[in-house]
């Protein structure tokens, strides 16, 4: 689905960080395709219901901007309050990092589109915990498997992902959408990160 | 509803611009109250269906960050593609101002939470038109009536709002939620803007 939209591409990509990656994901185009958007929102809802558990959280915190459309629909469908936590470098003027209502003791699940190293999610978790909020779970659509899950674990946050880039690459390799070489490049990328 | 949440407050407020206002609106807390959020999303949907017309637009463009939760739900419920247009001063690194898919000739309706002078909406309209997109309508929940509607009109964009601050103030004054003095201060604020 994502490959068909161009949201997931294989080749050689230079990331903003300067790093080279054998694939590229941009989930920000997903909401432009209503039927795919709906299916992906359903996957988030299922993950929240079945893996996190609806009793495990009172509120959903989305990470702007890419995480907000998914977090909005998930909150809407599950009847849970939504808030969002801005990235530190994006706070202008008198803005707060947290927009929306939270109270000390509330259990909040953080929702984003992707996780790579886990830096943005952990930064949101720290801001929330600074307000006395309990954060034990984070959900994403795709885990890029570059150490994010481990980093979150060290801080007591369990990562739930709909799929990892390795799961996706394996499926695409079996069905012939990507070549064996492309698949191996992704395995190397993931292993390289875990080792380093 | 908004007064009960604290999303709409009356008193003397210094806005970020330095201007003094007899009221304060922060719709960013609305998605934290699921039942109010749902009712407000229904109002947007009704406005898009009945005043704009579902055949008048192919896509919905939300304005980050406050407009995105409302735009996401409206797009989801109406089965329309969603995109968003970042404010100019908020574009970092390699980011584009438009996130999501648009093609020349597409008809796009711009959706935000509020309109004051119309500056943010018009800036989004210009970026979209720069891509060959047709923009003839914009929708907001509340029109602060500080010249935004007129500014949009000059650029060929029709503003549709669920309510104006004057409508709201009138209702609240009739039902005794605000004093006569508070109501008059809002009338003066709006008239002062229209005159200047």
Interface residues (C-beta under 8 A of the other chain):
Chain A: X16 X28 X29 X31 X32 X33 X34 X37 X38 X41 X59 X64 X65 X66 X68 X69 X72 X73 X75 X76 X79 X80 X81 X82 X83 X84 X86 X89 X90 X92 X93 X94 X99 X100 X101 X102
Chain B: X16 X28 X29 X31 X32 X33 X34 X37 X38 X41 X59 X64 X65 X66 X68 X69 X72 X73 X75 X76 X79 X80 X81 X82 X83 X84 X86 X89 X90 X92 X93 X94 X99 X100 X101 X102
